[in-house]
Amino acid sequence: MSARPTEEPLERRAIISGIGQSDVGRRLGRSELELTVDAALAAIADAGLTRDDIDGISTYPGMGAGTPGFGGPPTPEVQDALGLSLNWHDGGGEGPAQMRAVMAAALAVAAGLARHVLVYRTVTEGSAQGTGGRQPMGGTGGGGSVPRFGSFMQWSLPYGAVSAANWIAMVGQRRVHEFGLTREQLGQIAINGRRNAALNPKAVYTDPMSMDDYLAARIITTPLCLFDCDAPCDGSTAVIVSHRDVAGDLDHPAVQINALGTALRGRPSWDQFDDMTTMAARDAAASMWERTDLTPADVDTAQLYDGFSVLTIVWLEAMGFCGRGESGPFIEGGANIARDGVLPLNTAGGQLSGGRLHGFSLIHEACVQLRGEGGPRQVVRPGGRNPEVAAVANGGGPIAGTMLLTRGIR
């Protein structure tokens, strides 16, 4: 383990001062730029700022990268649409998962390169899927040519493993073999998410789900069924990362960035990681806890990545909320992860029911909960207090990032 920093981690100079979200739906039929502008303006207003105050911008993955509906508008397009004058800008797909955009913004603010940074993540995968444009990660985009792939895909694609679902299913199967993970245990992630989504007016799926419903769903890639996979949708989420010295100017509690987790100490591989039950989640979480005096026992709510339910299982252990191999029994029955449980989990429905906003919805929900603005889904901790510490995790496979957020004084 690395030595704990002797100086205050730089990320603590930054806060999340504003949050915003566009409409969210399966197929909204609106452009990615429209959705982004909606979310951005909402976040700017929430922070009590104007567009003239925004001097930084950051996004993931940038340059409209990826398959149709995945990348969102690049930063120059958003800067132009909003008429921003910038001192700092950033975008990119490589790094500690989707929240790398928030991490970069926090460090830019800490370094004095910007004072208020707009960070956004936009997807229109629901619409792309409806038109047949959304491809698997190994998709060719049509045509009759034979594609060539490097890296691990040259070994997985010939066997039909064209999707991250297939690659994560291997992790699930390993956990079934090594720890005795059952479908009934795995199902609690989906059922808990659906229960919470029923209280989120923007959630994609809100109909009640029973264990029988879950077990009856068709298998997509063993051991994952339909309800273990996130729901492609359209929507944009934005946050404003500001210097902490503006916290007193807000009309709501600031959300303070206490620690970031960025490490990747194992092999950067989907299928050849040294421990196929952990993935990079192990390293990102460990590096976060090395940067704080807080512990897993201090966390009041966890918003953990659920692109596939088994990822959440992995994150529970990686973040130290239960021991290695103990996540199945920890979530069995669902009581521990319910809103009134030991660890309220994915309280807006996550991505399985809330919609695949690619991890940024989890950051947004952590802020909502810390600010006490969850309405009927608001977590209330023992003694009647609102959450004071939230843990957020993004990513899967060799791509992982974590963030520990705390409630500031209003």
C-alpha positions as CSV (number, residue, x, y, z in Angstrom):
1,M,0.0,0.0,0.0
2,S,1.2,3.5,-0.8
3,A,2.0,5.9,2.0
4,R,-0.8,8.2,2.9
5,P,-0.1,11.8,1.7
6,T,1.4,14.1,4.3
7,E,-0.2,17.1,2.7
8,E,-3.9,17.6,2.0
9,P,-4.9,15.9,-1.3
10,L,-5.3,18.6,-3.9
11,E,-8.8,17.4,-4.9
12,R,-10.1,18.7,-1.5
13,R,-9.8,22.2,-2.9
14,A,-12.7,21.4,-5.2
15,I,-16.4,21.1,-4.7
16,I,-19.4,20.1,-6.8
17,S,-21.3,23.4,-6.7
18,G,-24.1,22.6,-9.1
19,I,-25.9,19.6,-10.8
20,G,-28.2,19.3,-13.7
21,Q,-29.9,16.7,-15.8
22,S,-31.9,16.8,-19.0
23,D,-35.0,14.8,-19.7
24,V,-34.2,11.1,-19.7
25,G,-35.9,8.5,-21.8
26,R,-35.6,5.4,-23.9
27,R,-35.9,7.3,-27.2
28,L,-36.4,11.1,-26.8
29,G,-35.8,12.0,-30.5
30,R,-33.7,15.0,-29.4
31,S,-30.2,15.8,-30.5
32,E,-27.3,15.2,-28.2
33,L,-26.4,18.9,-28.2
34,E,-29.9,19.9,-27.1
35,L,-29.8,17.5,-24.2
36,T,-26.3,18.7,-23.2
37,V,-27.3,22.3,-23.2
38,D,-30.4,21.5,-21.1
39,A,-28.3,19.7,-18.5
40,A,-25.5,22.3,-18.6
41,L,-27.8,25.3,-18.1
42,A,-29.6,23.6,-15.3
43,A,-26.2,22.8,-13.5
44,I,-25.0,26.4,-14.0
45,A,-28.2,27.8,-12.6
46,D,-28.1,25.4,-9.7
47,A,-24.6,26.6,-8.8
48,G,-25.9,30.2,-8.8
49,L,-23.7,31.1,-11.8
50,T,-24.1,32.4,-15.3
51,R,-22.4,31.2,-18.4
52,D,-19.9,34.1,-18.1
53,D,-18.7,32.5,-14.9
54,I,-17.8,29.2,-16.5
55,D,-14.1,29.2,-17.5
56,G,-13.5,25.4,-17.9
57,I,-15.1,22.5,-19.6
58,S,-14.6,18.7,-19.4
59,T,-16.2,15.6,-20.8
60,Y,-15.9,11.9,-21.3
61,P,-15.0,10.5,-23.8
62,G,-14.6,13.5,-26.0
63,M,-14.5,13.9,-29.8
64,G,-17.8,12.0,-30.2
65,A,-15.9,8.8,-29.8
66,G,-17.4,5.3,-29.9
67,T,-20.4,3.8,-31.6
68,P,-23.5,5.9,-32.5
69,G,-25.2,7.5,-29.5
70,F,-22.2,6.8,-27.2
71,G,-19.8,9.8,-27.3
72,G,-22.0,12.8,-26.9
73,P,-21.0,16.2,-28.4
74,P,-17.4,17.2,-28.2
75,T,-16.3,20.2,-26.0
76,P,-15.8,22.7,-28.9
77,E,-19.4,22.2,-30.0
78,V,-20.7,22.7,-26.4
79,Q,-18.5,25.7,-25.8
80,D,-19.7,27.3,-29.0
81,A,-23.4,26.6,-28.3
82,L,-23.1,28.1,-24.8
83,G,-20.8,31.0,-25.8
84,L,-18.2,30.1,-23.2
85,S,-14.8,31.8,-22.8
86,L,-12.4,29.1,-21.4
87,N,-9.2,29.1,-19.5
88,W,-9.0,25.3,-19.5
89,H,-10.6,22.5,-21.4
90,D,-10.3,18.7,-21.5
91,G,-11.9,15.5,-22.9
92,G,-10.8,12.0,-23.4
93,G,-11.7,8.3,-23.0
94,E,-8.5,6.9,-21.5
95,G,-8.3,7.2,-17.7
96,P,-10.0,6.1,-14.5
97,A,-13.4,5.5,-16.1
98,Q,-16.1,8.0,-17.0
99,M,-15.5,10.1,-13.9
100,R,-12.0,11.0,-15.2
101,A,-13.7,14.1,-16.5
102,V,-14.7,15.2,-13.0
103,M,-11.3,14.2,-11.6
104,A,-9.5,16.3,-14.3
105,A,-11.8,19.2,-13.5
106,A,-11.1,19.0,-9.8
107,L,-7.4,19.0,-10.3
108,A,-7.6,21.8,-12.8
109,V,-9.5,23.9,-10.2
110,A,-7.0,22.9,-7.5
111,A,-4.1,24.0,-9.7
112,G,-5.8,27.4,-10.4
113,L,-6.3,26.7,-14.1
114,A,-10.0,27.3,-13.8
115,R,-12.5,28.4,-11.2
116,H,-15.8,26.9,-12.4
117,V,-15.7,23.9,-14.7
118,L,-18.7,22.5,-16.6
119,V,-18.4,18.7,-16.7
120,Y,-21.0,16.7,-18.8
121,R,-21.7,13.2,-20.1
122,T,-24.3,12.8,-22.8
123,V,-25.7,9.6,-24.4
124,T,-28.3,9.0,-27.1
125,E,-27.9,5.2,-27.2
126,G,-31.6,4.6,-26.8
127,S,-32.4,6.4,-30.1
128,A,-29.3,4.8,-31.8
129,Q,-30.6,1.4,-30.7
130,G,-34.1,2.1,-32.1
131,T,-32.6,3.0,-35.5
132,G,-30.3,0.0,-35.6
133,G,-27.3,2.3,-35.3
134,R,-26.1,1.1,-31.8
135,Q,-23.4,-1.5,-32.4
136,P,-21.8,-4.0,-30.0
137,M,-18.3,-3.0,-29.0
138,G,-17.0,-5.4,-31.7
139,G,-19.5,-4.2,-34.3
140,T,-18.4,-3.5,-37.8
141,G,-21.0,-0.9,-38.7
142,G,-22.2,-2.9,-41.7
143,G,-20.6,-3.6,-45.1
144,G,-19.2,-6.8,-46.5
145,S,-15.6,-6.4,-45.6
146,V,-13.9,-8.7,-43.0
147,P,-12.8,-6.5,-40.1
148,R,-9.5,-6.9,-38.3
149,F,-9.2,-6.4,-34.6
150,G,-6.2,-6.2,-32.4
151,S,-5.7,-6.6,-28.6
152,F,-7.8,-9.1,-26.8
153,M,-10.7,-8.8,-29.3
154,Q,-8.8,-10.9,-31.8
155,W,-9.2,-13.8,-29.4
156,S,-12.8,-13.1,-28.1
157,L,-14.6,-12.0,-31.2
158,P,-14.2,-15.3,-33.2
159,Y,-16.1,-17.0,-30.3
160,G,-19.0,-14.5,-30.4
161,A,-17.9,-12.4,-27.4
162,V,-18.7,-9.1,-29.1
163,S,-20.0,-7.2,-26.1
164,A,-18.9,-6.1,-22.7
165,A,-21.8,-8.2,-21.4
166,N,-19.9,-11.3,-22.5
167,W,-16.7,-10.2,-21.0
168,I,-18.3,-9.3,-17.6
169,A,-20.2,-12.6,-17.7
170,M,-16.9,-14.3,-17.4
171,V,-16.3,-12.5,-14.2
172,G,-19.7,-13.6,-13.0
173,Q,-19.0,-17.2,-13.9
174,R,-15.7,-17.1,-12.0
175,R,-17.5,-15.8,-9.0
176,V,-20.1,-18.5,-9.2
177,H,-17.3,-21.1,-9.3
178,E,-15.1,-19.5,-6.6
179,F,-17.6,-18.0,-4.2
180,G,-20.9,-19.8,-4.9
181,L,-22.6,-16.7,-6.2
182,T,-26.3,-17.5,-6.9
183,R,-28.7,-15.9,-9.4
184,E,-31.0,-15.1,-6.4
185,Q,-28.2,-13.1,-4.8
186,L,-27.3,-11.4,-8.1
187,G,-31.0,-10.6,-8.6
188,Q,-31.1,-8.4,-5.5
189,I,-29.1,-5.7,-7.3
190,A,-31.7,-5.5,-10.1
191,I,-34.6,-5.7,-7.7
192,N,-33.2,-3.0,-5.4
193,G,-32.6,-0.8,-8.3
194,R,-36.1,-1.2,-9.6
195,R,-37.6,-0.5,-6.2
196,N,-35.6,2.8,-6.0
197,A,-36.4,3.7,-9.6
198,A,-40.1,3.7,-8.8
199,L,-39.4,6.9,-6.7
200,N,-37.3,8.6,-9.4
201,P,-39.5,10.5,-11.9
202,K,-36.8,10.3,-14.6
203,A,-36.2,6.6,-14.3
204,V,-36.7,4.5,-17.5
205,Y,-38.2,1.4,-15.8
206,T,-40.5,1.8,-12.7
207,D,-42.8,-1.2,-12.8
208,P,-42.4,-3.5,-9.8
209,M,-40.1,-6.4,-10.1
210,S,-40.2,-9.6,-8.0
211,M,-37.6,-12.3,-7.7
212,D,-39.9,-14.5,-9.9
213,D,-39.9,-11.8,-12.6
214,Y,-36.1,-11.6,-12.4
215,L,-35.6,-15.4,-12.6
216,A,-38.0,-15.7,-15.5
217,A,-36.2,-13.2,-17.7
218,R,-34.3,-14.6,-20.6
219,I,-30.6,-15.2,-20.2
220,I,-28.4,-12.9,-22.2
221,T,-25.0,-14.3,-21.4
222,T,-24.6,-16.7,-18.5
223,P,-25.1,-15.9,-15.7
224,L,-26.5,-12.5,-16.7
225,C,-30.2,-12.2,-17.7
226,L,-32.0,-9.3,-19.3
227,F,-32.5,-7.5,-16.0
228,D,-28.8,-7.7,-15.2
229,C,-28.0,-5.4,-18.1
230,D,-28.4,-1.6,-18.1
231,A,-31.1,0.1,-20.1
232,P,-29.9,2.2,-23.1
233,C,-31.4,5.6,-23.1
234,D,-31.1,9.2,-24.1
235,G,-30.0,11.9,-21.6
236,S,-27.4,14.2,-20.3
237,T,-26.0,14.9,-16.9
238,A,-23.8,17.9,-15.9
239,V,-22.0,19.0,-12.8
240,I,-20.1,22.2,-12.0
241,V,-16.8,21.7,-10.3
242,S,-15.8,24.9,-8.4
243,H,-13.1,26.0,-6.0
244,R,-14.1,25.3,-2.4
245,D,-13.9,29.0,-1.5
246,V,-17.3,29.6,-3.2
247,A,-19.1,27.1,-0.9
248,G,-20.5,29.8,1.3
249,D,-22.1,31.5,-1.7
250,L,-24.4,28.5,-2.5
251,D,-28.0,28.2,-1.4
252,H,-27.5,24.5,-0.8
253,P,-24.9,22.5,0.9
254,A,-21.7,22.1,-1.1
255,V,-20.6,18.6,-2.0
256,Q,-16.9,18.4,-1.1
257,I,-14.5,16.1,-3.0
258,N,-12.7,14.2,-0.2
259,A,-10.7,11.7,-2.2
260,L,-10.2,10.3,-5.7
261,G,-9.3,6.7,-6.6
262,T,-7.3,6.4,-9.8
263,A,-5.0,3.4,-9.6
264,L,-4.5,0.6,-12.1
265,R,-1.9,-1.7,-10.6
266,G,-2.9,-4.9,-12.4
267,R,-2.7,-5.8,-16.0
268,P,-4.8,-3.5,-18.2
269,S,-6.9,-6.3,-19.6
270,W,-10.5,-7.4,-19.7
271,D,-9.7,-11.1,-19.8
272,Q,-6.2,-11.5,-18.4
273,F,-6.4,-9.5,-15.2
274,D,-4.5,-11.2,-12.3
275,D,-7.7,-11.8,-10.4
276,M,-10.8,-12.2,-12.5
277,T,-13.1,-11.7,-9.5
278,T,-11.9,-8.2,-8.8
279,M,-10.9,-6.3,-12.0
280,A,-9.4,-2.7,-11.7
281,A,-12.1,-1.9,-9.1
282,R,-9.7,-3.3,-6.6
283,D,-6.9,-0.8,-7.3
284,A,-9.0,2.3,-7.8
285,A,-10.8,1.7,-4.5
286,A,-7.6,1.0,-2.6
287,S,-6.0,4.2,-3.9
288,M,-9.0,6.2,-2.8
289,W,-8.9,4.9,0.8
290,E,-5.2,5.7,0.9
291,R,-6.0,9.4,0.4
292,T,-8.5,9.8,3.3
293,D,-9.0,9.2,7.0
294,L,-12.5,8.1,6.4
295,T,-13.3,4.4,6.2
296,P,-16.0,2.2,4.6
297,A,-17.9,2.3,7.9
298,D,-18.3,6.1,7.5
299,V,-20.2,5.8,4.1
300,D,-23.9,6.6,4.3
301,T,-24.8,5.8,0.7
302,A,-23.0,4.1,-2.2
303,Q,-23.7,4.7,-5.8
304,L,-21.8,1.9,-7.5
305,Y,-21.6,1.2,-11.2
306,D,-24.2,-1.2,-12.5
307,G,-23.7,-1.4,-16.2
308,F,-24.1,-5.1,-15.4
309,S,-25.2,-6.3,-12.0
310,V,-22.1,-8.3,-11.4
311,L,-20.1,-5.2,-11.6
312,T,-21.9,-3.9,-8.5
313,I,-21.1,-7.1,-6.7
314,V,-17.4,-6.6,-7.5
315,W,-17.5,-3.0,-6.4
316,L,-19.1,-3.8,-3.0
317,E,-16.0,-5.9,-2.1
318,A,-13.5,-3.7,-3.8
319,M,-14.7,-0.7,-1.8
320,G,-14.5,-2.6,1.5
321,F,-18.2,-2.8,2.3
322,C,-17.8,-6.6,2.7
323,G,-15.0,-9.1,2.5
324,R,-13.7,-10.8,-0.5
325,G,-16.2,-13.3,-1.8
326,E,-18.8,-12.1,0.7
327,S,-20.9,-9.8,-1.5
328,G,-23.4,-12.5,-2.4
329,P,-24.4,-13.2,1.3
330,F,-24.2,-9.5,2.1
331,I,-26.9,-8.6,-0.4
332,E,-29.0,-11.8,0.0
333,G,-32.6,-10.8,0.8
334,G,-31.9,-7.2,-0.1
335,A,-32.1,-5.7,3.4
336,N,-28.5,-4.5,3.7
337,I,-28.7,-2.5,0.4
338,A,-32.2,-1.0,0.8
339,R,-32.7,2.7,1.4
340,D,-33.1,2.0,5.1
341,G,-30.4,-0.6,5.2
342,V,-26.7,-0.7,6.3
343,L,-25.6,0.6,2.9
344,P,-28.3,2.3,0.8
345,L,-27.3,1.5,-2.8
346,N,-28.1,3.1,-6.1
347,T,-30.9,5.1,-4.7
348,A,-32.2,6.5,-8.0
349,G,-32.4,3.1,-9.6
350,G,-28.9,3.0,-11.0
351,Q,-28.5,2.2,-14.6
352,L,-30.4,-1.1,-14.6
353,S,-33.7,0.7,-14.1
354,G,-32.8,4.4,-14.1
355,G,-31.2,4.3,-17.5
356,R,-27.7,4.0,-18.8
357,L,-26.4,7.5,-18.3
358,H,-22.9,5.9,-18.1
359,G,-22.1,6.5,-14.5
360,F,-22.8,10.2,-14.3
361,S,-26.3,9.5,-13.0
362,L,-24.5,7.9,-10.0
363,I,-22.5,11.1,-9.3
364,H,-25.6,13.2,-9.7
365,E,-27.6,11.0,-7.2
366,A,-24.7,11.1,-4.7
367,C,-25.0,14.9,-4.7
368,V,-28.8,14.8,-4.4
369,Q,-28.6,12.5,-1.4
370,L,-25.8,14.6,0.3
371,R,-27.8,17.8,-0.2
372,G,-31.0,16.1,1.2
373,E,-33.0,16.7,-1.9
374,G,-34.0,13.1,-2.7
375,G,-37.7,13.6,-1.8
376,P,-39.5,10.3,-1.4
377,R,-36.2,8.4,-2.1
378,Q,-34.2,10.4,0.4
379,V,-32.0,8.3,2.6
380,V,-32.3,9.0,6.3
381,R,-29.6,7.6,8.5
382,P,-29.9,6.5,12.2
383,G,-30.9,9.4,14.3
384,G,-32.8,11.1,11.5
385,R,-29.8,12.7,9.8
386,N,-29.2,13.1,6.1
387,P,-26.2,11.3,4.5
388,E,-22.8,12.9,5.1
389,V,-20.5,10.7,3.1
390,A,-21.2,9.1,-0.3
391,A,-19.0,6.7,-2.3
392,V,-19.3,6.7,-6.1
393,A,-17.7,4.1,-8.4
394,N,-17.6,4.1,-12.2
395,G,-16.4,1.5,-14.7
396,G,-15.7,-2.2,-15.2
397,G,-12.9,-4.5,-16.4
398,P,-9.6,-2.6,-16.6
399,I,-11.4,0.7,-16.4
400,A,-12.3,2.0,-13.0
401,G,-12.4,5.2,-10.9
402,T,-13.8,6.1,-7.5
403,M,-14.7,9.2,-5.6
404,L,-15.5,9.9,-2.0
405,L,-17.9,12.9,-1.5
406,T,-18.9,14.6,1.7
407,R,-21.6,17.0,2.7
408,G,-20.4,20.5,3.3
409,I,-21.7,23.1,5.7
410,R,-24.3,25.4,4.2
